[in-house]
Structures are given as structure tokens and as C-alpha cells.
Amino acid sequence: GGGDPSRYNVVWTTPSADHAGSMPLGNGDIALNAWVEPSGDLLFYIGKSDSWDENGRLLKIGRVRISLDPRPSTPLQAFEQTLDLSTATLQVRYGEGERAVTVRAWVDANRPVIRVEVDGRGPTRAVASIELWRTSRYVLPSLEVSDVMFGRKDGDGKQVAVTVEPDSVLAPRKGRIGWFHHNVASVGPELTATVQGLNGFTRPDPLLHRTFGAVIAMQNAVAIDSLRLRSPASTRHLINVYVVTKHPASPGEWLKAVDDVIVADESLPLTIVRPAHELWWEKFWNRSWIHVTTGGTAPDKRSASDKTPTGSTGQPTEDDAFVVSRAYALQRFINACAGRGRYPIKFNGSLLTVPYRDRPGDADYRQWGPGYWWQNTRLPYYTMPAAGDYELMEPLFRMYARDLMPLFRYRTRLYMNHGGAFIPECIYFWGDLFSETYGWTPFEQRTDKQQESRWHKWEWVSGLELVWLMMDYYEHTTDQQFLRETVLPTAHEVLTFFDLHYPLDENGTMVMHPSQAAETWWECTNPMPEIAGIHAVVDRLASLPEKSATAEQRALWSSGTHG
């Protein structure tokens, strides 16, 4: 089809020293940073959208290494590594004659499994190794601003230590090895609820007993030990890595869930699952595309041979159109790699973070931490309706408009003493404010119940922007159920908040004070973002067909009826 992205494939002709030379892969929920070392070993970090640990941090699942025995001759001859966008596959070729090897790595678009296929001219044995770094309890060397315990002081006035619990390694079973992380504690949700006055809102603990991990399976393979699995000699190998999160779950319940996934998956041959995977990506690329051309000519099929993005020189050249087109295709690919999970795309690295030079910590390090800032979180989503990437928007709407709306309403009533819902700028995935944002003074000791941080204390444009984005989704999909059950109820709560929160002057005009305009102007009257948002949202809602909304909803849109 016209959307074929193969002209934007990234091709490298040298292996990589480490993860800084990795390529991204993913199925929307599970994402990899994958690379091939000069030795010929394939390595990949595994990220997942719901692997939240006991401290509310989004951890990597772990790292896997695939090696061949006998080892390939080095330096690797005729090496070529391709990120094949059309099938979301990492393809590697190296070696000549009887030593030629081909590797394909991909994350199944329809199942929670990473697949690595190895084909060689001569027989080899494949060894899959689990490489862990959370092997014993350790204290985080530093905290990020949205970490739950940031700024929490002990009796001596020092930062409270945050401890990371180790992973657990499974006892080897026939053709399988694996590992998991089980949250034996929950550090944060109960504390943030207490400090922020939200204990009266009943909800399950989002961290306690959350269990996540992976099982590596190869047919007829033998475990060398609990961390290494070796196949019999063959010219063809298939390594499957099953990645599962279950919450709440005991380790035994988690393992049963993984086993169920494996049994269902092993009943289907590769000749069924691979075409189904390719079909998902074919539909993705052909639902919409942008190919920018210069001078009316289509760009040639090209590839980047180095490992840094090619940028514009600032001077118009025939290449600029290609660079822009490739950047758009690659960014859309990145969104698809991480956009179908349980939670929205993380703005700070998505699921593709890696250890970083001169930064503290390990592969779990993420600058700015685990929290969601609305103003950053929204950005990948604005282009999705026009691209037709509707399913990638669902996690955003689920968290903000459905899962957390009851809490938003509860907090508004508690803090403001009126109805409606304000959506804070800075929240954890369970809806509480960042500890750094709200402050550590307990709710009952405060006169002003709102957050202490002035960066976004009265910045409430997020609810309006969410409704606008949902209206984009509705107008592209014409999904009446989504309009009825998600858009209109959310719009009603958000507009009710503004209607009830600010007083009217003697002329019957709303006066929005105190307020702020974005993060920049901390105290003002009638902030442009909120005012523009209210006008835009109300006008758009009012243009809906008469039968779409109730009389009560329309009354609120026309003039505000609560004040």
C-alpha cells in the first residue's frame, strides 16, 4: 500500500558497543531496546507499561542475552542490521558461507511475547541468558522530583531512604527459565492518601502484590542453571520470552497466568502468529501516511548508516523532505511500540529508557521520575486522531476520564467544597498528587487544602484539553457510545468545576481569580488558556446534534446553571 514505510528503514553496518546503539521494538505494551554486540550476541532490555514496583517506579522487566555456540568468527563479516518498520522487526545478518547467520527479533503485535528467530547455514546451539541487576536489596542513590518519597525527611532531617527489593528467579523447568518482581510492600499510596486527605476515598492499593516478570521458553532446551537455557544443536532456533503483569497476585498466581499464556501460544505455529503480526502492522501503516517530497519527485529508498539521527543543515536540500518524512514515520512507530498498554505513554522516555552515562542508578533510572505531567503527557496524542491511531489513545482516556474521574470529583468536593472535577497537572497513575507538589504538611493541619507548589497550583486547563482531545477522537470515529459514556460526562464535570469555582461580578461575568496562566504567570485574573479552553469546548459541544446531549448538559454549556 501507499503507506509502506520501508524507505525509512534504519540500516546499520556495524554492531554496537552497548545499549546506546540500540533499536526500539514493541507491541504497544511491551517494548525493547535491542542491539547486537561485536561478539554477535543479541541483547535487549524489556520495558512494560504496568511494571510498577513497590515504590511506584516503572521498572524494566529485565535484560536478556541470546548467544550462539559455537561463537561466530569476529569481527563479524558482512554485518547488516535493519529496523524493518513495515513488520516492526529487527533483522540481523552476518557471517559468510557456512558461518552465515540470520536473526529476527520482534514483539508479537497480538500476544505478550517477544520472539527471536535464529537461522544458520550450519548447526549451532542457542543460549538464552537472564541478566538481572536487582539481585539484592539496595538503596536508591538519588530520587527524582516525582518519586513518592522525594523530600520526605527522617528524624534527623535527612532524606528518607528508598529501598528497591530484589527480583526472584524461578527454579528451572523443562525448556523454561524465568524471573519476576513481586511487590511485598507498597510505599506511597497509603502515605499520599493520608497526607493529602484522601483516606475517605476507598480504592485497592495500586502497588501491593503487583507481580511482573518473564519466562523464556525454547523447545527441547536444557537449563544450564536458573539463568541460562540452552537449545539442542540445530540450524534453526525459536526463543519465546513471555512477559506478564498480574495485580494483585501471589508469585504462584502470577506463574499460573504465565503458564496459561504459554499453553495458548504454543498451540499456534509460527506460520499462524507471524502473518497475524505482520497484518497488524500492515493495517497500521496503511491507515494513514505522510510522504513529503521535494520538486514533485518521490524520495528514494534510503537508510541511515550511522547511529545518530540525520538533522537538517538549515539550508534547503532535497534531503530535508526525506528527513522530515522519516522523522514522522519513526515517531509514529515509537508511539505504536508503547501506546497500547495499561497506562498512557510516559513522556520521559516512554518504555525505552536505558542506563545513562553520568546519571545515577541503573536501567530503571528515569529523569523526572514515574509521575504524569499532563502538559507533557498530552503531546504524543494530538496527532493520533488525524493518523487514525485511535486504539493508541484509549490508555490516556481510560486513566484520566474513567479510572480516576471518581477521585477527581471526590478531591474537588474535599478541597474546594463544591461539585465538578479539576484535573491536577501532576499526578501518579493512581491519581494522588506528587508528594513534592502537594507538600508534606498533612491535610488536617492546613487552612489552604490545595497543593503547596506554585508551579501549577491553579493551572486547571488539563480538563479542558482532555475534553478537546476526546472530541477530536469522537469526530474522527463518530463513536456514539464513547461520546455518551466518556466525553459528555467528563465535559460536564470539568465545566461544572469552573462554573462553581469562580464568582460572578455585578454584571454577571465570571471573574477567574486567583488563577494562573500555565506555569509562567503564578497569579493573575482571567487566564487566557482556561478562558480559551472553556469557549472552545463549549462551542464544540454546542455544535453536537440536538439528540446527543441532555437538557441539563446543554443548559450548562449555554450559560452555566450552577452558580
N, C-alpha and C positions, 0 to 999 in steps of 0.2 A: 504494500500500500504506500500512499504518499507520505505516510509518517515514518517510514523506515529510517531509524536513526544511525544506521551503520556507518554513514560518512563521518559521524562524530565519535566513533570508537577511539579509545585511547590505547596506543600500542607502545610498549617499551621493549627495548632490545638488550637490556641488561637486568640482572637480578637486583635485589635490594638489600642493603646492609641491615635494615631494621624496619620497624613499623612506620617510620617517616616516609618510606617508599611503599605504602600500602594502597590498595584499591578498595573502594566500597562495594559491598553487595548487600542485598536484603530482600525480604518479602513483605515489608510493612511493619512487622512486629519483631523479627529477629534480623540483626544487621551485623555484617562482618567488616573488619579491616583485615584484608588478606594480602600476603606478599610471599615471594619466593626468595630464599636466601641464596648466596653464591654456592652453597653446598647442594642445592636442588631441593631442600626441604620446603614444603608449603606450610606456612603458619597463618593463623587467624585468631584475632580477638573476637569474642562473641558478645554483642550487646542485645538487650531485650527491653521492651517498653515498660515492663512491670516488675523488674527485678529490684524492688526497693528493700533495702536492708533494715536492720533494727534501729538505725539512726535516721531513717528516712532518706538515705542517699541512694541514687540509682547506680547500682554496681554493674560491672561487667559480669557475665556468667563465668568467663574464664578464657583460657587460651589453649589452642590445640596445635600440635605439630604432626605433619604427615611426612614420613621418611621412607625411602626405598632401600632394600638390601638385595643385591649389592648396591653400594653407593654409586651414583653416576660419576663419570670422569669430570674432573674440574680443571680449568674453568669450563663452565657449561658451553658446549658448542651449539651454534645456530639457535641461540636463545631468543624466544619471542613470547611476550606476554600481552594478551589483549583483553581489555574490558569490552565484551560484546554486549552493547546496550540492548540490542533487539531481543536478547534472551536473558539479560541480567546474569551473565555467566563470565567467570574468569577462565580464560583459556591459556594454557601454557604449553609450549613445545620446546624441547631441547634435545640434544644428542643427535648422532648421525648413525646410519646403518642399523646394525643390530642393537645399538645402545639408544635408539630414538625413543623418547617418552612423550606422551601427551596427557595433560591433566585438565580436567574440567571441574570447577567448583561453583556451586550455585545454592541459593536458599529457596527451597520449593515454594512457589507462589501460593500453593493451596494447602500446605501442611507445615507443622512446626519442625522441619527437619532440614539440616544442612547436608548436601550431598557432594561427595568428592569422588570423581571417576578417574582412574589411572589406567592408561593403556600403554603397553610397551611391546617392542618387537620381540624381545627376549623375556624369559620368566624372571620375575622379581617377587620379593615378599614386601608387603606394605606394613609399616609400623605406625600406629596412631598413638600419640603420647598426650597426656593431660599435663599442662604446665600451669601450676597454681602459684599465687603469691600470698593469698590469705591462708597461710598454713599454721599460724598460731595467733593468739590474741595480741593485738598491738594498738597503741595509742596513735591517733591521727597527729601528724606533725604540725598541722595548722588547720584552721577552719575557714570556710568561705562564708560570705555575708548572709546567705540564705540557709546555712546549716542550722538545724534546730537549736543547738546549744551555743550558738555564736553569742558572745557577750555575757554568758551565764557565769557568775563568779562563785568560787567556793568561799569557805570561811576566812581564808587568808587573802581574799581579794584577787585570786588568780583565776584565769580561765579554767572552767571545769573541763577535765579530760574527757575525750570522746574515744571509746574503745570499739574497735572493729572485731567481731567474732570470726573465728576461722571457718573455712569450708569443711565439709565432711566428704571423705572418699568412700565410695561403695566397695564392698567386697566383690571381687571379680566373679562374673557368672559366664556361662557358656557363650562365647562370642561377644561378650559385652564388658565394658568398664564404664564407670561414671562417677559423678560427684554432685554435691548440692550444697546450698546455703539455707539453713533453717533459722528463722528469727526466733530465738528462745526468749527474747525480751522485746520491748517496744519503748524506745527512748524518744519522747517528744509529744505524741498526740495527747496523752493524758495531761502532760505538763502544760502544753499550749492551751488546751481547753480550760484548765484551771486558771492560768494567768489571764486569759482573755475572756473569762466569764461564760464560757460555753459549755460548762458541765451539765447544764439542764437539757442540752440537745443530745438525745440518745442516738448512738451510732456504733457499729462494730469498730474495733481497733483496726486501723488500716495496715499496721505493720506486724503485729503479733502473730506468730506462727505462719507468716508468709514463707513459702518454700520454693526455691527455684534452683535449677541446675540442668545437667545434660547427661545423656547416656550415649556412648559411642558403640556402634554395632557393626561387625563385619561377619559375614557368613563363614563358618568353619575356622574362625580365628581363635587363637590361643592367647590367654593373658600371660604376658611375661611376668607382670606383677600388677598391683592395683592401678597403676598409672600408665601401663603400656599394653597395647593389644597388637598381636602380630598375625598376619594372614598366612595361609599356605602359599607356596610358590605358584605364580600364575602370570599370564600376560595381561590379565585384566583384574582390576580391583574396584569394589564399590564400598566406600566408607560412608555410613549414615550417622549423623550426630543429631539426636533428638533433644530439643530444648523446650522445657516446660516450666511454667509457674503455676502454683496452686495456693489459694488463700481462702480461709485458713486450712492448714493441712499438717498432719504429723509427717515425719520422714517416710513412714510406711505408706501413708495415703498418697503422698507425692509419687513414690516409686510405682504404686499401682496405676496411677494416672499415666505415668510414662510408659509402663508396660502395655497399657491399653492402646496408646498411640502407636507403639511399635507393632503390636499384633495387627492392628488395622492397616498399617502402612506396608508391612511385609506381605500382605495378601495381594498387593498390587505390584506388577512388574514395572521395571524402569520404562518399558515400551509404552506403558499407560501414563505414568506420572510425568515423564519428561515432556511429551506432547501437550499435556494439560497445562504444565508450567509455561511452555512456550506460547500457548494460546492466550493465557492471561496477559502476557507481556505484548503479544501482537495486538490484542484489543486495546491495551493501554496506549501504545504508540500510535495506533491508527484512529483513535477517537479525536485527536487534535494534534496539530503540529505547527511550528513556525520555522520556515527556512528563509532567512534573509539573504538576498542576493545583491550583487553589485553589477550595474550595467546590463541587467536583464539576463545574465547567464547564471545557470545553476552552479553551486560550488562543487568542486571536485571532491571525491572521496579522499580524505586526508587523515593523518593521525599525528598525535604529539609524541615525539620520540624521547623527549626529556620528561622529568618528573615534576616540573613546575608549570603552572598554567601559563599559557601564552597570552600576554596582555597587549593592548594597543600601544603603539608608539606615540599616539596623539596625532599622528599625521594620517589622513585618509589613505588607505590602501585597499587593494582588492581583498586582502585578508580580513579586514575588520568585520565585514558582513559574516564571514565564516566564524570568526571568533565569537561574535555575539550569538549566532545561532547555536554554536556548540555549547556555550555557557548556559543558554536557556534549556537545552536538552539535558545537560548534565545536572542542572539544578532540579529539574522536574524528576529526573531519575533518583536523585538523593531524597526528594520528598516521598517518592513511592517506596523507597527502601525502608522508611521509618514511619510512614503515615497511616498504617492500618492496625496499629497496636491498641492496647487498652487505654493508653493515655496520650495526650497531644504531643506533637513533636517538641522536643526540648530545643529552645533557641540556641543554647550554648553548647554546640557540638553534636546535637541530635543523638543518635546511638553510635556515633563514630568517633568518640573521644579515644585518645591513646596517651600513653605516658609522654610527658613533655619536658624537654630539656630545661633545666633551671627552674622547674616548678616543683613544689613539694608533692610527696606521695607517689602513687604508682598508677596503674592503668585505670583506677577508679577516680583519679583526680579530675575535677570538672570546675573550671573557673566560674565564679559566681554561685556555684552550688546547685542543689537539687530543686530550688523553688521555681515557680512560674511567675514571670513578669508579664502582664497582659500585653503591654505595648511592644514587647519583643515576640511573644508567642504568636500574635496575630499575623505577623508578616508573611510567613510561607503560605498562608491560607488565602490571601487576596487574589492570587492568580488562578486558584483552583476551579472556581465556577466556570470561567471562560474556557479553561482547558478541558472541562468535563470530568475533572478528577473528584467526583462527588464523594466517593467512599473514603477518600483521604481526609475529608472534613468531619466525618462522623465522630472521631475521638474528641475533637475540640468541642463540638456541640454536646456530646454526652457528658463531659465533665462539667462544663460551665453552665449549660442550660437545663440539664436534667439532674445529674447526680448531686450537684452542690446547691441547686436553687433553694431547696428547703432550708439549708443552713444560711444562705444569704438572706432569706426572709427573716429567719429567727434572729440573726445578728442585727439586722436593721431595726427590728422591734426592740431589741435589748439595748442597743447603743443610742438609737435616735428617738425611741418611744413613738414610732408611727409605722404604718404599713409600707408595702413595696419592698424593693430589694436594691441595695447598692452592691456592685461587684468590685472588691478591692483590687488595686493594681498588683499587689504582691501576696501570693498565697502558695501554700503547699498543696499537693494533689488532693489532700483530704479537706481543704478549704480554709483552714486556720491561717491567720496572717503570719508572715515571717516573725520569728522572735525578735530579731533586730528591728523590725518595722514597728511592731506593737509596743515593744519595750518590756522590761521585766517587772515593772511595778504591777502588782496584782490588781485585777479589775475592781475588787471591792474597796481598794484604797484610793481610787481615782474619782475626781469630780468629772473630768472630761474622759468619757469612756472610750473615745476613739484612739487610734494609733498615735504614738508619740512622734514618729518620724514625719518631718515636714516635707519630704521629697514628694509625697503623693497623698498627704492627709485628706485633702478634699478633692482629689482628682478622681472623678467618677464617670469619665467618658467611656470606660470599658463596656458597661452595659449597653450603651447606645451603639457602640461599634459592633458588639456581638449581634445585636438585632439586625443591624445593617448587613452584616455578613450573612446572616441566616436568610435575609430577604433576597440577597444575591443567589443563594443556593435555591430558594424556592422559585424564583423567576426563571432559573435555568432548568429546574427539574419539574416544575408545576406539581410537586408532591403535596397534595391536599392534606394528607394526614400529618405531614411534617408542619405545615402551616398551622393546622388546627391544634396539634398537641404540643408543639415546641415553640414556634415563632410567636404566635399570639399570646400565649401565657407568659412567655419571657418579656415580651414588649410591655404587657400590662403591668408586670411587677416593676420594671425599670422606669416606666413613665410615671407610675403611681408614686415611686420614691421621690422624683423631682417635684411632682405636684404637691406632695405633703410636706416636703422638707423645707422649702423656701416660702417666705411670706409674700403677700401681695401688698403693694403700696396703695395710696388713696385712689389711684387711677385704675386699680385692679390689675396692675402689671407685676409679674413675678420679679423679685429682687434677689439675685443669687449672691448672697453674702453671709458668712465668709465663704470664699471659694478660691480655687487656684487654676491657672492655665498651664496644663501639662506639668512637667517637673520644674519649670523655669521660674514662673511667677507664683510665689508662695501665698500671697494674699491679694485678692482682687475682688471686684464686683462684676458679675455677669461675664464669666469666662467664655471666650469665643468657641473653644472645642465643644463644650457641653451645649451651648445655645445652638450652634450649627447642627450638632447631632440631633437635638430634640426636633428642630424644624425639619431636618432631612428625614428622620424616621417617621414623624407624624405625617408628613406629606406623602411618603411612600405607602404607609399603611392605609391612609385615606383613599388612595387610588385603587385599593383592592375591590373586587366585585362586592356588591351590597351583601350578598348572602354569605360572604366569607367570615364575617365577624358579628358579634352580638351588639345589641344596642348599648349595653354598658361599656363595651370596649370602644365603640365609636364616640360615645359621649366624652370619654377621657381624651381621645385624640383631638376632638374639636375644641375643647376649652379647658379641660381639667375639671373634674367634678368632685374632687375630694376636699378641696381647700375651704 
